[in-house]
Amino acid sequence: MLSPPPPPLVVTPAMACDPDTDMPTLWLIAREHPHLRKWLIANPKADAALLEYVSQAGGPGVRDAFGILFGETTSGEATG
């Protein structure tokens, strides 16, 4: 007897920043879910290639998320 296919993957912000999420799924999020790209920046598993893609592709909140990662305030000044 055939079994039904698995349900479609439902991506979430938690999945995007979870270090246990596999790289193919992180790339899927980066390519197909621009509203979740900012969460990829918080994922310690995100490598340079993925972060470069997210930086170039942009999306809602991406610039602010990189600013937080690099310790910048909203005015562009470094903190600390």
N, C-alpha and C positions, 0 to 999 in steps of 0.2 A: 504494500500500500504506500502511496506517495504521501509525503508530509507537506504541509503548506510551507511557503517560503518564509524566512524570518521577517519580522516586521521591519519597516524602514527605520534607519537610524535617526533618532531624535537628538540633535545636538543642543547642548546647553552651555551657558557660561562656565559652569562647574566642570564640564567635560573639557572645555577649551583650556582651562588652567590647571587641570589635573596631570601631574607628572606620570601617572600610570596610563594615560591615554596614548595609544600607539601613534607613531609618526604618520602612517598613511591617513589616519583619522584627523590628525592635526592639519595635514596638508589639505584634506577635504574641507575642513572648516575654513582655512585660509582662502581657498579658491572659491568656495560656493556660499559662504555665509559672512559677508562683509560686516554685518552688525556684531559678529563675535570676534573679529580680528583683534580688538583691543585686549581681549582676555588671553589670547595666545602669548602676548608679550609678558604676562605674569607667569607663564609656564616655564619652570626651570629646565624642562626637557627641550624647549624650543631652541634649535640650533641657529647658527648664523645665517644659513640659507633661508630658513623659514622666516626669521626676523627681517631679513632684507626684502623678501617678497612682501611681507605685511607692510613694511615701510613704503615700498614703491606702490603697492596697490591702494594703500590708505583705507579709509572707512571711518564710520562714526567713532570718535574717541581715540583713534589711533595716535594722533599727534600728542594728545594729553597723556596717554599711557606711556609713550616713549619719554616724554618729559619727566614723568614720575620715575621711570626706570633710571634715567640719567641724572636725577636729582635737581631738576629745574623747576622753578616756580612758574606760574602761568604767565609772568612777565618775561620769561626767558632767562632770568638770572639763576645762577647756580645757588643751591642752598648750602648751608654749613659754614 
